[in-house]
Amino acid sequence: MQDPYSTTADHPRGEAGAALGPARDSFIPDRRLDSVGSENAELRWLLQQRLRAASVVLVGGFGLFFLRSLLLHRLESLTVLFHALILILLTLSLGLLSSTWRPTLRELRIYEVGLFATVTVFFMAGQYVQMLRYVRWPNSMLFLASTKSTVLCSLLVMLSYAIFIPNTWRRAAAVIVPMAVVPLAVLWILALLHPQSAVLLAQVASLDQVTEHALFLLLGAFTAIFGAGTMHALRLEVREARMLNQYRLGRKLGGGGMGEVYLAEHRMLKRPCAVKLIRPERAADAHTLARFEREVRATAQLSHWNTILIFDYGRHDDGTFYYAMEYLPGLSLDVLVRRHGPMPASRVIYLLRQACDALHEAHQNGLVHRDIKPGNLFAALRGGHHDVTKILDFGLVKTLQGGDGIQLSREDTVAGSPLYIAPEQVLLTQAPDRRADVYSLGAVAYFLLTGEPPFTGNNAMEVMIAHTRDTVELPSRRRPDVPPDLERVILRCLEKRPDDRFPDMPSLAAALAACTDADGWSPEQAATWWREHPNIPGAEPSRPVAPLADQSGTSGVPLANSSPTGSLSGLEPAEAPRRL
C-alpha cells in the first residue's frame, strides 16, 4: 500500500489542490487551502478538466471532418485551409489545457467562451461561403441543405457546451442563445450583403422552412440551458452532501484498514485539517468501531508538540464516525529516505530525539504505540520550524493498565509492522511495553541511517522470525560513515531481550543527546535543506482539491495504514520486505 503520509496522489493537484497548491512532493503548505471546498476552487478545477475533455472531442470531430474535406476538396478550397487552421488551434488548445498551465477561474471562463466562439464562427463562416457559392451558381436544394447542416452543427455545439461546461442556467443561456441565432443570422447577413441572393432565399426560406429551423434551434437551446442548470443543481447537491457536520470534505487523501482520510476545511474557522472517517457499513463492526474510538481517545489524551493533534470527534447523521486532526505539510520519514537516500547521523538524532519526547508522554499516559515505523513518523513544517517530528497513527495503541474492557485483538494475533516489530510482539511471550517502542524506534533509526530496515526477507513471517532470532548486521557495514557511538545506541535498542534495551524513552533520548553528532543539525540547517528540496524532480504536479477525486496522498496526510485487525497475513506493498 502506498505510504498514506507521503506526497504521492493530484493533485485533483493538479490535489491538491483545488486551489492549485505546491507540487505534491513539496513541504510547502498550500497557502490557498482557505479555498478548499469553496465553490470557486472546486469549479476552477472542474472547468479545466471539462474544457480539456471538450477539446479532446472537438479535436477528434474536426480531425475526422478535415480528412473528409481533404479527400473531397483537396487543399484548393479556402474552406479546407480554414478548417486546417481551426484544427491546429484546437490541438494547441488541448495541449495547453494538458500542460502545467494553472489559470484562474476568470481566465478559464474567457478561454471557454473563446473556444466555443471559435467553433461557432467556423460553422458560421462555412455556411456563409457555401451559400454564397450556391447564390453564384444557383442551386436551391444545396442552399437549403447547407442551412440544415448548419442548424445540426449548432445543435451539437449547444448540447456539447451544456454537457461539458459547468454553469448556472443564466450563464449558459448567455452563451447558448447566440449559438442558436447563428444559422438564421447568416441568412440575414447574406441577404444584406448580396441582394442577388434574395430570389434564392425567397425560394428556400419559406415560412415552413424558417419556422422549422427556428423551432429546432429554440428547442435545442432550451434543452441545453435546462440541462446545464440541472447539472449545476446536482453538483451543488453533491457538494453539500460532502458536508460532514461543520467540515467540508475535499479530495480523498488515502485509505487504510481503519478508514479513509480526506482533506477538509472547517466551515467557520476556515482551517484546513484532515478528517478520518469510518463509513456506516464499517461502523456496524463493533471491533472496527472500538479500535477507531480507542485511537481517537488515545491520541486526544496527548498534547505533546510532536504528536498529531486531534481537533474534534463526532458522528454524522448518516452514521459516519469521524475525527478531525491537524493537517501536516511535509513528508514521512519513509518517503524522505526512499526519495533522498539515507540521512546524516546528525539529522537522524535530531528527528528521533523529538520522537522520544512524544512517546515518553504517551508512555506516561499508559499508552504503548506498538506500530512505530518510518511511515508513522512525519517530518513536518509547524510554527515556522522545519523537521518537526510528528508521531501518527495510534490505531494499534495498547494501554499498559489493561485496556478499556473491549477485546480488540485475538491472543494469537501479531500486531505491528513486520519490518520494525519488536521480538516480543512476534513471540507473544509477554505483553509489549514501552521497550517495544524503543526497539521499533531503533529499527527506524537503522533505516534512516542505512536506507534499509534491520531485517529483510521474502515474506512477513521470514522477517518477523529474523527479528526474534538473527543478529542484526552492523549499520556501519552497510554505511561506513555511521558514527560508532550512534551505532552502539541503535544496537542496544535492537536487543532481543527487552531488559537489555534502554528502559524508557528519556534514557534513549539522553543517549542520543550524548552522541558526538547530536548538535550537528539545527532548525536553520533543516530550513536550508527544505529550501534546497522544494520539489521532487519528475513528480507529477499537484492536483486541485476536487470533490470526487480518489487520489492518495499529498503533503500532510495523517492516516492509519495498518491492517484492520493488526494481523499479518501478508505485507502491504509499501512495507513489503525486499532484498536491497
Secondary structure as UniProt FT lines:
FT   TURN            4..5
FT   TURN            16..17
FT   TURN            24..25
FT   TURN            31..32
FT   HELIX           33..35
FT   TURN            36..37
FT   HELIX           39..73
FT   HELIX           74..76
FT   HELIX           78..97
FT   TURN            98..100
FT   HELIX           105..136
FT   TURN            137..138
FT   HELIX           140..164
FT   HELIX           169..193
FT   HELIX           195..197
FT   HELIX           198..204
FT   HELIX           207..241
FT   STRAND          243..244
FT   TURN            245..246
FT   STRAND          247..256
FT   TURN            257..258
FT   STRAND          259..266
FT   TURN            267..269
FT   STRAND          272..278
FT   HELIX           280..283
FT   HELIX           286..300
FT   TURN            305..306
FT   STRAND          310..315
FT   TURN            317..318
FT   STRAND          321..326
FT   STRAND          330..332
FT   HELIX           333..340
FT   HELIX           345..364
FT   TURN            365..366
FT   STRAND          367..368
FT   HELIX           374..376
FT   STRAND          377..382
FT   TURN            383..384
FT   STRAND          385..391
FT   TURN            395..396
FT   STRAND          398..399
FT   TURN            400..401
FT   TURN            411..412
FT   HELIX           418..420
FT   HELIX           423..427
FT   HELIX           434..450
FT   HELIX           460..469
FT   HELIX           475..478
FT   TURN            480..481
FT   HELIX           484..493
FT   HELIX           498..500
FT   HELIX           505..513
FT   TURN            516..519
FT   HELIX           523..532
FT   TURN            537..538
FT   TURN            547..548
FT   HELIX           573..575
//
